[in-house]
Amino acid sequence: MTKVNDMFQGESSRACPTFFSLGIAEAKSRRHNLGYYSPGWHLAIHLSGYVEETAMQELEKIAEKNDDKGIIQWFKYYLPRCTALVPTRRREKFLQGFWQAVEDERVF
């Protein structure tokens, strides 16, 4: 089994944007029905501001394969503080937001 550190080349970021943390807090409080979808979408559209271009290229390759597990592994490596805020059972909804941002052509 390949370790996550062996899969990616760039530097991990310690970033966790305030908008993301607030979106997670809203999702936890259930103030709106979007849950973790909205933080996933918003983080996705701002990714290039938090990671290197090579990391974005890696993410694009993973996305081309429609690899949800690979996407989560990418987030765990490059934005571990953000990923830690998303409970495992809510990652599917988070990914739905990510994929919508890709479909909206706001990521790559």
Buried (B, 14 or more C-beta within 10 A) or exposed (E): EEEEEEEBEBEBBEBBBEEBBEBBEBBEEEEEEBBBBBBBBBBBBBBBEBBBEEBBEBBEEBBEEEEBEBBBBBBBBBBBBBBEBBEEEBBEBBBBBBBBBBEEEBBB
